[in-house]
């Protein structure tokens, strides 16, 4: 990987050193035990298309599929058409 003079974030060594310095400067204010997970993380997971993002998508899709089994008990117009559109949009995503 080449390092652009305009983008310091492409240099893994720099990034590692920078994160080390941040943790060192934070001192006892930061520890994994005090880490608080925030909902904004989900946004960055999606923007970065991380494995966690895709795992969440698969999990939610599974819940939708399991939940849709109960829909067949009810008479909903065009249920098959809605399912087809949903699957097509999911693949396009």
Secondary structure as GFF3:
##gff-version 3
##sequence-region A 1 93
A	DSSP	three_ten_helix	8	10	.	.	.	ID=ss1
A	DSSP	alpha_helix	12	26	.	.	.	ID=ss2
A	DSSP	three_ten_helix	27	29	.	.	.	ID=ss3
A	DSSP	three_ten_helix	32	34	.	.	.	ID=ss4
A	DSSP	alpha_helix	40	48	.	.	.	ID=ss5
A	DSSP	alpha_helix	51	71	.	.	.	ID=ss6
A	DSSP	alpha_helix	79	92	.	.	.	ID=ss7
###
